[in-house]
């Protein structure tokens, strides 16, 4: 465990996670060595240092998770660009701007579809 925090503080954080209904896992945090927890929402997190972790069982899972992380970043970036495009448009929606917005919406839809496909494929293998 990390030396930045007292053992009592670490114990309190672990107890708080259990009181929240988080399930303690046998795996440990790669950052601080504390036990990992699974939240009711399915997220795996270290209650002590807050690190979010993705647990995988095979090299194929690693590949899929990397692809999902990349797609998630792409989707976030596209949404940010879309928001900026709409903000800059104010009341002036030219045909050129509408075309750019439609292209971004199409790209978001395609990336989201691929992400969902990877997630569905992943669930079938578990």
C-alpha positions in Angstrom: 0.0 0.0 0.0 1.0 3.6 -0.6 2.9 5.2 2.3 1.2 8.6 1.8 -1.8 7.5 3.9 -1.9 6.1 7.4 -3.0 2.5 7.9 -6.0 3.7 9.8 -7.1 6.0 6.9 -6.7 3.1 4.5 -8.8 0.9 6.7 -11.5 3.5 6.9 -11.6 3.8 3.1 -11.9 0.0 2.8 -14.7 -0.1 5.4 -16.5 2.8 3.6 -16.4 0.8 0.3 -17.9 -2.2 2.0 -20.6 -0.1 3.6 -21.5 1.3 0.1 -22.2 -2.3 -1.0 -19.0 -2.6 -3.0 -17.8 -6.2 -3.4 -14.2 -6.9 -2.4 -12.3 -8.7 -5.1 -9.2 -11.0 -4.7 -7.2 -8.8 -7.1 -5.1 -5.9 -5.8 -4.6 -2.4 -7.1 -1.6 -2.1 -9.5 -0.9 1.4 -8.0 -1.1 1.0 -4.3 -1.5 -2.7 -3.6 -4.9 -2.4 -1.8 -7.8 -4.8 -2.5 -9.9 -3.9 -5.5 -13.7 -3.5 -5.3 -16.5 -3.9 -7.8 -19.2 -1.3 -7.5 -22.9 -2.1 -7.9 -22.5 -0.6 -11.4 -19.8 -3.1 -12.3 -16.9 -0.7 -12.2 -13.7 -2.0 -10.6 -12.0 0.6 -8.5 -9.4 0.9 -5.7 -11.2 2.3 -2.6 -7.9 3.6 -1.2 -6.3 5.5 -4.2 -9.3 5.7 -6.5 -7.7 4.0 -9.5 -10.1 2.5 -11.9 -9.1 -0.9 -13.2 -10.2 -3.1 -16.1 -9.8 -6.8 -15.3 -9.2 -9.1 -18.3 -8.8 -12.8 -18.7 -7.0 -13.1 -22.0 -4.9 -11.2 -24.5 -8.0 -10.9 -26.7 -9.7 -9.1 -23.8 -6.8 -6.7 -23.5 -7.1 -6.0 -27.3 -10.9 -5.4 -27.0 -10.5 -3.1 -23.9 -7.8 -1.1 -25.7 -10.1 -0.7 -28.7 -13.0 0.4 -26.4 -10.8 2.9 -24.7 -9.7 4.4 -28.0 -13.3 4.5 -29.3 -14.4 6.1 -26.1 -11.8 8.8 -26.5 -12.8 9.3 -30.2 -16.5 9.6 -29.2 -15.7 12.1 -26.4 -13.6 14.2 -28.8 -16.2 14.2 -31.5 -18.9 15.3 -29.0 -16.7 18.1 -27.8 -16.1 19.2 -31.4 -19.9 19.0 -32.0 -20.6 21.1 -28.9 -18.1 23.7 -30.1 -19.6 23.8 -33.6 -23.1 24.3 -32.2 -21.9 26.9 -29.7 -20.1 28.9 -32.4 -23.1 28.7 -34.8 -25.4 30.5 -32.4 -28.2 31.5 -34.7 -26.2 31.2 -37.9 -26.6 27.7 -39.2 -25.1 27.8 -42.7 -25.3 24.8 -45.0 -21.6 24.3 -44.5 -22.0 24.2 -40.8 -25.0 21.9 -41.0 -22.9 19.6 -43.2 -20.1 19.5 -40.6 -22.5 18.8 -37.8 -24.1 15.9 -39.8 -20.6 14.5 -40.5 -19.8 14.6 -36.8 -23.1 13.0 -35.9 -22.5 10.2 -38.4 -19.0 9.7 -37.0 -20.3 9.5 -33.4 -23.0 7.1 -34.5 -20.5 4.8 -36.3 -18.0 4.9 -33.4 -20.8 4.2 -30.9 -22.0 1.3 -33.0 -18.6 -0.3 -33.0 -18.2 0.3 -29.3 -21.5 -1.5 -28.6 -20.5 -4.3 -30.9 -17.3 -4.8 -29.0 -19.1 -4.7 -25.7 -21.7 -7.2 -26.9 -18.9 -9.5 -28.3 -17.1 -9.2 -24.9 -20.3 -10.2 -23.0 -20.8 -13.3 -25.2 -17.3 -14.6 -24.3 -17.8 -14.3 -20.6 
